[in-house]
């Protein structure tokens, strides 16, 4: 039985998450995976800062 590699899953929110710097929800997910499987990389269009989202 072939098992799927969990690192290729890209579920989760694509955008609209709250920026930890300015509180804006004008954000986009730049990459579904960050340094680990529970983190994703996002970018805030409001304050132009990248940030990691845990979840």
N, CA, C and O of each residue as an XYZ file, in Angstrom:
220
protein
N       0.838     -1.181      0.000
C       0.000      0.000      0.000
C       0.886      1.249      0.000
O       1.732      1.420      0.878
N       0.686      2.102     -0.975
C       1.483      3.325     -1.104
C       0.941      4.397     -0.166
O      -0.262      4.654     -0.125
N       1.853      5.021      0.591
C       1.447      6.073      1.534
C       1.829      7.432      0.965
O       2.894      7.584      0.368
N       0.973      8.403      1.149
C       1.217      9.754      0.670
C       2.158     10.486      1.623
O       2.007     10.397      2.842
N       3.109     11.195      1.076
C       4.024     12.009      1.870
C       3.247     13.199      2.431
O       2.704     13.979      1.649
N       3.170     13.371      3.768
C       2.382     14.473      4.341
C       2.930     15.858      4.001
O       2.211     16.850      4.120
N       4.196     15.939      3.578
C       4.772     17.246      3.275
C       4.241     17.836      1.974
O       4.479     19.012      1.699
N       3.530     17.055      1.168
C       2.991     17.580     -0.087
C       1.569     18.096      0.074
O       1.021     18.678     -0.862
N       0.968     17.900      1.225
C      -0.378     18.412      1.472
C      -0.325     19.928      1.577
O       0.565     20.476      2.228
N      -1.264     20.605      0.945
C      -1.263     22.071      0.964
C      -2.577     22.623      1.487
O      -3.020     23.685      1.048
N      -3.194     21.930      2.402
C      -4.448     22.404      2.962
C      -4.223     23.644      3.820
O      -3.086     24.051      4.061
N      -5.305     24.228      4.267
C      -5.211     25.401      5.128
C      -5.688     26.650      4.432
O      -6.105     26.626      3.274
N      -5.617     27.741      5.164
C      -6.101     29.021      4.650
C      -5.106     29.612      3.655
O      -3.902     29.648      3.909
N      -5.623     30.070      2.529
C      -4.761     30.683      1.520
C      -4.482     32.150      1.812
O      -3.394     32.638      1.508
N      -5.410     32.841      2.375
C      -5.235     34.260      2.637
C      -6.261     34.747      3.627
O      -7.129     33.987      4.057
N      -6.171     35.995      3.987
C      -7.137     36.575      4.902
C      -6.857     36.298      6.363
O      -7.701     36.599      7.208
N      -5.706     35.736      6.696
C      -5.366     35.541      8.096
C      -4.838     36.860      8.656
O      -4.334     37.697      7.907
N      -4.952     37.041      9.950
C      -4.559     38.306     10.562
C      -3.047     38.432     10.684
O      -2.366     37.517     11.148
N      -2.539     39.579     10.260
C      -1.114     39.875     10.356
C      -0.754     40.137     11.823
O      -1.432     40.921     12.488
N       0.299     39.493     12.337
C       0.689     39.721     13.734
C       1.328     41.090     13.968
O       1.482     41.504     15.118
N       1.697     41.791     12.914
C       2.356     43.093     13.044
C       1.381     44.259     13.046
O       1.475     45.150     13.890
N       0.431     44.255     12.090
C      -0.472     45.407     11.984
C      -1.946     45.050     12.166
O      -2.786     45.943     12.279
N      -2.270     43.754     12.196
C      -3.654     43.336     12.394
C      -4.486     43.266     11.120
O      -5.662     42.906     11.174
N      -3.901     43.599      9.983
C      -4.618     43.575      8.706
C      -4.942     42.136      8.307
O      -4.202     41.209      8.636
N      -6.053     41.963      7.597
C      -6.372     40.654      7.023
C      -6.145     40.660      5.517
O      -6.551     39.724      4.827
N      -5.505     41.696      5.001
C      -5.141     41.767      3.586
C      -3.818     41.027      3.417
O      -2.778     41.632      3.154
N      -3.879     39.710      3.572
C      -2.682     38.875      3.535
C      -2.853     37.755      2.517
O      -3.973     37.385      2.166
N      -1.741     37.225      2.051
C      -1.752     36.090      1.122
C      -0.766     35.041      1.619
O       0.248     35.363      2.238
N      -1.078     33.799      1.341
C      -0.162     32.717      1.690
C       0.838     32.570      0.555
O       0.469     32.207     -0.562
N       2.096     32.850      0.841
C       3.141     32.770     -0.180
C       3.560     31.338     -0.443
O       3.848     30.973     -1.583
N       3.596     30.540      0.577
C       4.026     29.152      0.423
C       3.289     28.322      1.459
O       3.205     28.723      2.620
N       2.755     27.174      1.066
C       1.968     26.371      2.006
C       2.782     25.756      3.130
O       2.224     25.362      4.154
N       4.088     25.670      2.954
C       4.914     25.050      3.984
C       6.026     25.986      4.408
O       6.706     26.589      3.577
N       6.196     26.096      5.698
C       7.314     26.856      6.232
C       8.411     25.895      6.637
O       8.565     24.835      6.029
N       9.179     26.254      7.664
C      10.276     25.390      8.113
C       9.816     24.017      8.629
O      10.606     23.073      8.665
N       8.545     23.906      9.027
C       8.007     22.621      9.453
C       6.584     22.491      8.919
O       6.017     23.462      8.417
N       6.012     21.305      9.024
C       4.692     21.056      8.438
C       3.569     21.842      9.095
O       2.522     22.036      8.478
N       3.755     22.303     10.334
C       2.684     23.020     11.032
C       2.745     24.530     10.799
O       1.945     25.265     11.379
N       3.673     25.014      9.964
C       3.807     26.450      9.715
C       3.704     26.739      8.223
O       4.150     25.948      7.391
N       3.116     27.873      7.901
C       3.036     28.306      6.507
C       3.505     29.753      6.431
O       3.406     30.501      7.404
N       4.015     30.137      5.268
C       4.552     31.476      5.067
C       3.483     32.372      4.436
O       2.861     31.997      3.442
N       3.275     33.544      5.012
C       2.293     34.507      4.534
C       2.967     35.859      4.318
O       4.081     36.099      4.785
N       2.265     36.737      3.600
C       2.765     38.088      3.347
C       1.621     39.070      3.561
O       0.511     38.857      3.071
N       1.893     40.140      4.293
C       0.884     41.167      4.559
C       1.012     42.290      3.538
O       2.074     42.897      3.400
N      -0.072     42.559      2.829
C      -0.083     43.663      1.868
C      -0.223     45.008      2.567
O       0.108     46.042      1.987
N      -0.708     45.008      3.806
C      -0.889     46.253      4.556
C       0.426     46.857      5.010
O       0.702     48.027      4.745
N       1.241     46.059      5.698
C       2.519     46.577      6.209
C       3.721     46.000      5.471
O       4.868     46.282      5.819
N       3.453     45.195      4.456
C       4.492     44.625      3.593
C       5.521     43.797      4.362
O       6.720     43.866      4.091
N       5.032     43.013      5.329
C       5.907     42.160      6.123
C       5.562     40.690      5.898
O       4.384     40.336      5.853
N       6.572     39.828      5.756
C       6.318     38.388      5.725
C       6.145     37.881      7.157
O       6.705     38.456      8.090
N       5.377     36.813      7.333
C       5.220     36.216      8.651
C       4.850     34.752      8.519
O       4.363     34.313      7.477
N       5.087     34.000      9.586
C       4.736     32.592      9.633
C       3.419     32.419     10.379
O       3.135     33.127     11.346
N       2.633     31.479      9.917
C       1.371     31.159     10.576
C       1.472     29.736     11.096
O       1.846     28.829     10.352
N       1.144     29.531     12.355
C       1.164     28.205     12.954
C      -0.225     27.601     12.852
O      -1.228     28.296     13.014
N      -0.276     26.328     12.589
C      -1.594     25.698     12.552
C      -1.574     24.557     11.689
O      -2.595     23.889     11.525
